[in-house]
């Protein structure tokens, strides 16, 4: 008896909650400008790819935290800090060591010289703010700056990124354009020293 008395109010409550959620979702979708959900889906996909691809590992500077190295998310995806002037890279002894990296994980030295990770934020002067989607796709597909300039240097795994579909690369670009712009002029790469004659 008690069970049947509780069933009807429970059904009414469930239907009320469900209809409220449905009405709210319909109202929120109607209130959004056309194309917003497609754009937000693209940005969300790009965010997923950036996290999965480990872009923060090199493009977000690392700092020493209370428990050891940690990413400095106040500089998220802003590349090598402009205020960190690097001394000459240490010479590697003969053997299996092929490269060295700064503690920030944003400067790398090896047979190619010294490379600095790029500012991927939408800052117009120092990041990707003036880039077009086409430039970004060309860079990722060719491994060349803006698709036609200097070669991208290690540790940038463009040879992996170029295997993404154009739609996925567009999603990464859309996400990078959606994050806060950080003004940070990354140094230009340093060519390797010429061997002594």
Short mmCIF file of the C-alpha atoms (twelve columns), coordinates in Angstrom:
data_MODEL
# 
_entry.id   MODEL 
# 
loop_
_atom_site.group_PDB 
_atom_site.id 
_atom_site.type_symbol 
_atom_site.label_atom_id 
_atom_site.label_alt_id 
_atom_site.label_comp_id 
_atom_site.label_asym_id 
_atom_site.label_seq_id 
_atom_site.Cartn_x 
_atom_site.Cartn_y 
_atom_site.Cartn_z 
_atom_site.pdbx_PDB_model_num 
ATOM 1   C CA . UNK A 1   0.000  0.000  0.000   1 
ATOM 2   C CA . UNK A 2   2.766  2.400  0.974   1 
ATOM 3   C CA . UNK A 3   4.641  1.436  -2.163  1 
ATOM 4   C CA . UNK A 4   1.720  2.366  -4.439  1 
ATOM 5   C CA . UNK A 5   1.184  5.667  -2.592  1 
ATOM 6   C CA . UNK A 6   4.834  6.626  -3.231  1 
ATOM 7   C CA . UNK A 7   4.917  5.495  -6.852  1 
ATOM 8   C CA . UNK A 8   2.580  8.168  -8.248  1 
ATOM 9   C CA . UNK A 9   4.298  11.156 -6.532  1 
ATOM 10  C CA . UNK A 10  7.679  9.752  -7.564  1 
ATOM 11  C CA . UNK A 11  6.530  9.495  -11.206 1 
ATOM 12  C CA . UNK A 12  5.158  13.050 -11.102 1 
ATOM 13  C CA . UNK A 13  8.414  14.341 -9.616  1 
ATOM 14  C CA . UNK A 14  10.470 12.472 -12.224 1 
ATOM 15  C CA . UNK A 15  8.353  13.763 -15.116 1 
ATOM 16  C CA . UNK A 16  8.495  17.311 -13.732 1 
ATOM 17  C CA . UNK A 17  12.286 17.201 -13.440 1 
ATOM 18  C CA . UNK A 18  12.665 15.679 -16.893 1 
ATOM 19  C CA . UNK A 19  10.368 18.228 -18.546 1 
ATOM 20  C CA . UNK A 20  12.159 21.075 -16.739 1 
ATOM 21  C CA . UNK A 21  15.531 19.838 -17.971 1 
ATOM 22  C CA . UNK A 22  14.190 19.432 -21.513 1 
ATOM 23  C CA . UNK A 23  12.649 22.910 -21.516 1 
ATOM 24  C CA . UNK A 24  15.837 24.431 -20.140 1 
ATOM 25  C CA . UNK A 25  18.015 22.700 -22.736 1 
ATOM 26  C CA . UNK A 26  15.663 23.818 -25.513 1 
ATOM 27  C CA . UNK A 27  15.640 27.409 -24.214 1 
ATOM 28  C CA . UNK A 28  19.450 27.498 -23.878 1 
ATOM 29  C CA . UNK A 29  19.928 26.125 -27.403 1 
ATOM 30  C CA . UNK A 30  17.466 28.686 -28.791 1 
ATOM 31  C CA . UNK A 31  19.270 31.512 -26.963 1 
ATOM 32  C CA . UNK A 32  22.632 30.646 -28.536 1 
ATOM 33  C CA . UNK A 33  23.614 32.370 -31.779 1 
ATOM 34  C CA . UNK A 34  23.610 30.116 -34.828 1 
ATOM 35  C CA . UNK A 35  26.826 28.127 -35.141 1 
ATOM 36  C CA . UNK A 36  27.815 28.492 -31.484 1 
ATOM 37  C CA . UNK A 37  27.448 24.828 -30.626 1 
ATOM 38  C CA . UNK A 38  29.462 23.765 -33.684 1 
ATOM 39  C CA . UNK A 39  32.170 26.268 -32.779 1 
ATOM 40  C CA . UNK A 40  32.242 25.181 -29.151 1 
ATOM 41  C CA . UNK A 41  32.414 21.524 -30.249 1 
ATOM 42  C CA . UNK A 42  35.391 22.365 -32.456 1 
ATOM 43  C CA . UNK A 43  37.138 24.220 -29.589 1 
ATOM 44  C CA . UNK A 44  36.411 21.326 -27.213 1 
ATOM 45  C CA . UNK A 45  37.863 18.851 -29.725 1 
ATOM 46  C CA . UNK A 46  40.940 21.066 -30.086 1 
ATOM 47  C CA . UNK A 47  41.378 21.246 -26.322 1 
ATOM 48  C CA . UNK A 48  41.203 17.451 -26.137 1 
ATOM 49  C CA . UNK A 49  43.831 17.110 -28.893 1 
ATOM 50  C CA . UNK A 50  46.153 19.656 -27.249 1 
ATOM 51  C CA . UNK A 51  45.990 17.792 -23.938 1 
ATOM 52  C CA . UNK A 52  46.285 14.370 -25.563 1 
ATOM 53  C CA . UNK A 53  49.131 15.513 -27.818 1 
ATOM 54  C CA . UNK A 54  51.168 16.812 -24.877 1 
ATOM 55  C CA . UNK A 55  51.508 20.348 -26.275 1 
ATOM 56  C CA . UNK A 56  51.730 21.742 -22.735 1 
ATOM 57  C CA . UNK A 57  54.741 19.533 -22.016 1 
ATOM 58  C CA . UNK A 58  57.003 21.810 -24.081 1 
ATOM 59  C CA . UNK A 59  54.985 24.957 -24.862 1 
ATOM 60  C CA . UNK A 60  54.062 25.655 -21.221 1 
ATOM 61  C CA . UNK A 61  57.142 26.567 -19.151 1 
ATOM 62  C CA . UNK A 62  57.922 24.385 -16.163 1 
ATOM 63  C CA . UNK A 63  58.854 25.788 -12.757 1 
ATOM 64  C CA . UNK A 64  59.989 24.304 -9.478  1 
ATOM 65  C CA . UNK A 65  56.990 23.751 -7.232  1 
ATOM 66  C CA . UNK A 66  56.789 22.571 -3.618  1 
ATOM 67  C CA . UNK A 67  56.872 18.934 -4.779  1 
ATOM 68  C CA . UNK A 68  59.255 19.291 -7.715  1 
ATOM 69  C CA . UNK A 69  58.870 20.424 -11.333 1 
ATOM 70  C CA . UNK A 70  55.399 21.490 -12.428 1 
ATOM 71  C CA . UNK A 71  53.919 23.361 -15.362 1 
ATOM 72  C CA . UNK A 72  53.428 27.095 -14.874 1 
ATOM 73  C CA . UNK A 73  49.842 27.459 -16.076 1 
ATOM 74  C CA . UNK A 74  49.973 31.236 -15.626 1 
ATOM 75  C CA . UNK A 75  52.119 31.048 -18.807 1 
ATOM 76  C CA . UNK A 76  50.127 28.306 -20.466 1 
ATOM 77  C CA . UNK A 77  51.252 27.533 -24.031 1 
ATOM 78  C CA . UNK A 78  53.264 30.779 -24.206 1 
ATOM 79  C CA . UNK A 79  56.541 29.058 -25.166 1 
ATOM 80  C CA . UNK A 80  60.043 29.825 -23.942 1 
ATOM 81  C CA . UNK A 81  59.955 32.766 -21.501 1 
ATOM 82  C CA . UNK A 82  61.388 35.898 -23.144 1 
ATOM 83  C CA . UNK A 83  62.937 36.952 -19.824 1 
ATOM 84  C CA . UNK A 84  64.938 33.704 -19.531 1 
ATOM 85  C CA . UNK A 85  68.203 34.243 -21.384 1 
ATOM 86  C CA . UNK A 86  69.889 30.915 -21.824 1 
ATOM 87  C CA . UNK A 87  73.643 30.423 -21.379 1 
ATOM 88  C CA . UNK A 88  75.426 28.406 -24.067 1 
ATOM 89  C CA . UNK A 89  74.223 24.808 -24.124 1 
ATOM 90  C CA . UNK A 90  76.521 22.336 -22.403 1 
ATOM 91  C CA . UNK A 91  78.724 20.271 -24.685 1 
ATOM 92  C CA . UNK A 92  77.692 16.667 -24.815 1 
ATOM 93  C CA . UNK A 93  80.290 13.957 -24.377 1 
ATOM 94  C CA . UNK A 94  80.635 11.321 -27.094 1 
ATOM 95  C CA . UNK A 95  78.129 8.563  -26.657 1 
ATOM 96  C CA . UNK A 96  74.401 8.042  -26.672 1 
ATOM 97  C CA . UNK A 97  73.387 11.478 -25.312 1 
ATOM 98  C CA . UNK A 98  71.864 13.408 -28.219 1 
ATOM 99  C CA . UNK A 99  70.382 16.568 -26.676 1 
ATOM 100 C CA . UNK A 100 69.929 18.691 -23.582 1 
ATOM 101 C CA . UNK A 101 66.913 20.611 -22.339 1 
ATOM 102 C CA . UNK A 102 66.389 23.573 -20.037 1 
ATOM 103 C CA . UNK A 103 64.562 22.984 -16.767 1 
ATOM 104 C CA . UNK A 104 61.648 24.945 -18.222 1 
ATOM 105 C CA . UNK A 105 61.367 22.315 -21.009 1 
ATOM 106 C CA . UNK A 106 61.180 25.244 -23.460 1 
ATOM 107 C CA . UNK A 107 64.777 25.341 -24.747 1 
ATOM 108 C CA . UNK A 108 66.401 22.337 -26.397 1 
ATOM 109 C CA . UNK A 109 69.949 21.901 -27.744 1 
ATOM 110 C CA . UNK A 110 71.341 19.237 -30.024 1 
ATOM 111 C CA . UNK A 111 72.997 18.797 -33.417 1 
ATOM 112 C CA . UNK A 112 70.408 21.197 -34.922 1 
ATOM 113 C CA . UNK A 113 71.543 24.049 -32.611 1 
ATOM 114 C CA . UNK A 114 69.234 25.492 -29.950 1 
ATOM 115 C CA . UNK A 115 65.474 25.595 -30.401 1 
ATOM 116 C CA . UNK A 116 62.915 27.441 -28.306 1 
ATOM 117 C CA . UNK A 117 59.286 26.381 -28.080 1 
ATOM 118 C CA . UNK A 118 56.863 28.776 -29.754 1 
ATOM 119 C CA . UNK A 119 54.188 30.959 -28.205 1 
ATOM 120 C CA . UNK A 120 50.926 29.267 -29.218 1 
ATOM 121 C CA . UNK A 121 48.627 31.843 -27.596 1 
ATOM 122 C CA . UNK A 122 46.628 34.259 -29.784 1 
ATOM 123 C CA . UNK A 123 48.849 37.261 -28.990 1 
ATOM 124 C CA . UNK A 124 48.982 39.271 -32.226 1 
ATOM 125 C CA . UNK A 125 52.632 40.352 -31.890 1 
ATOM 126 C CA . UNK A 126 54.316 37.325 -30.358 1 
ATOM 127 C CA . UNK A 127 51.963 34.366 -30.794 1 
ATOM 128 C CA . UNK A 128 49.509 32.955 -33.322 1 
ATOM 129 C CA . UNK A 129 47.123 35.935 -33.249 1 
ATOM 130 C CA . UNK A 130 47.868 37.012 -36.827 1 
ATOM 131 C CA . UNK A 131 48.011 33.486 -38.208 1 
ATOM 132 C CA . UNK A 132 45.275 32.105 -40.421 1 
ATOM 133 C CA . UNK A 133 43.866 28.625 -40.171 1 
ATOM 134 C CA . UNK A 134 45.516 27.871 -43.522 1 
ATOM 135 C CA . UNK A 135 48.970 28.941 -42.233 1 
ATOM 136 C CA . UNK A 136 48.569 26.713 -39.187 1 
ATOM 137 C CA . UNK A 137 47.514 23.695 -41.252 1 
ATOM 138 C CA . UNK A 138 50.417 24.267 -43.681 1 
ATOM 139 C CA . UNK A 139 52.871 24.471 -40.750 1 
ATOM 140 C CA . UNK A 140 51.625 21.237 -39.223 1 
ATOM 141 C CA . UNK A 141 51.550 19.405 -42.584 1 
ATOM 142 C CA . UNK A 142 54.927 20.584 -43.955 1 
ATOM 143 C CA . UNK A 143 56.993 21.031 -40.791 1 
ATOM 144 C CA . UNK A 144 57.892 24.550 -41.952 1 
ATOM 145 C CA . UNK A 145 57.071 27.881 -40.258 1 
ATOM 146 C CA . UNK A 146 53.776 29.111 -41.781 1 
ATOM 147 C CA . UNK A 147 54.131 26.283 -44.296 1 
ATOM 148 C CA . UNK A 148 56.975 27.907 -46.212 1 
ATOM 149 C CA . UNK A 149 59.590 29.317 -43.809 1 
ATOM 150 C CA . UNK A 150 62.328 27.726 -41.730 1 
ATOM 151 C CA . UNK A 151 62.038 24.106 -40.663 1 
ATOM 152 C CA . UNK A 152 60.405 23.325 -37.326 1 
ATOM 153 C CA . UNK A 153 63.067 22.019 -34.985 1 
ATOM 154 C CA . UNK A 154 63.151 19.275 -32.362 1 
ATOM 155 C CA . UNK A 155 61.436 18.440 -30.140 1 
ATOM 156 C CA . UNK A 156 58.379 19.511 -32.198 1 
ATOM 157 C CA . UNK A 157 56.791 16.266 -33.422 1 
ATOM 158 C CA . UNK A 158 55.263 17.770 -36.570 1 
ATOM 159 C CA . UNK A 159 55.742 14.390 -38.313 1 
ATOM 160 C CA . UNK A 160 53.140 13.001 -35.900 1 
ATOM 161 C CA . UNK A 161 50.860 16.034 -35.980 1 
ATOM 162 C CA . UNK A 162 50.784 16.067 -39.794 1 
ATOM 163 C CA . UNK A 163 48.969 12.722 -39.668 1 
ATOM 164 C CA . UNK A 164 45.945 14.449 -38.091 1 
ATOM 165 C CA . UNK A 165 43.070 15.261 -40.411 1 
ATOM 166 C CA . UNK A 166 42.674 18.864 -41.527 1 
ATOM 167 C CA . UNK A 167 39.516 19.000 -39.395 1 
ATOM 168 C CA . UNK A 168 41.479 18.000 -36.287 1 
ATOM 169 C CA . UNK A 169 44.211 20.542 -37.040 1 
ATOM 170 C CA . UNK A 170 41.493 23.195 -37.491 1 
ATOM 171 C CA . UNK A 171 40.138 22.181 -34.074 1 
ATOM 172 C CA . UNK A 172 43.562 22.589 -32.469 1 
ATOM 173 C CA . UNK A 173 43.877 26.030 -34.067 1 
ATOM 174 C CA . UNK A 174 40.362 27.027 -32.913 1 
ATOM 175 C CA . UNK A 175 41.244 26.021 -29.361 1 
ATOM 176 C CA . UNK A 176 44.565 27.896 -29.424 1 
ATOM 177 C CA . UNK A 177 42.723 30.992 -30.647 1 
ATOM 178 C CA . UNK A 178 40.283 30.692 -27.720 1 
ATOM 179 C CA . UNK A 179 42.824 30.743 -24.861 1 
ATOM 180 C CA . UNK A 180 44.088 33.952 -23.229 1 
ATOM 181 C CA . UNK A 181 46.733 35.794 -25.238 1 
ATOM 182 C CA . UNK A 182 50.104 36.083 -23.505 1 
ATOM 183 C CA . UNK A 183 52.628 38.602 -24.797 1 
ATOM 184 C CA . UNK A 184 55.914 36.664 -24.861 1 
ATOM 185 C CA . UNK A 185 58.497 37.085 -27.618 1 
ATOM 186 C CA . UNK A 186 60.311 33.777 -27.955 1 
ATOM 187 C CA . UNK A 187 63.953 33.970 -29.143 1 
ATOM 188 C CA . UNK A 188 64.818 32.795 -32.645 1 
ATOM 189 C CA . UNK A 189 66.594 29.438 -32.955 1 
ATOM 190 C CA . UNK A 190 70.388 29.401 -32.691 1 
ATOM 191 C CA . UNK A 191 72.233 27.588 -35.461 1 
ATOM 192 C CA . UNK A 192 74.741 24.911 -34.495 1 
ATOM 193 C CA . UNK A 193 78.358 25.936 -34.179 1 
ATOM 194 C CA . UNK A 194 80.524 25.160 -37.186 1 
ATOM 195 C CA . UNK A 195 83.031 22.395 -36.449 1 
ATOM 196 C CA . UNK A 196 86.589 23.591 -35.954 1 
ATOM 197 C CA . UNK A 197 88.786 23.050 -39.027 1 
# 
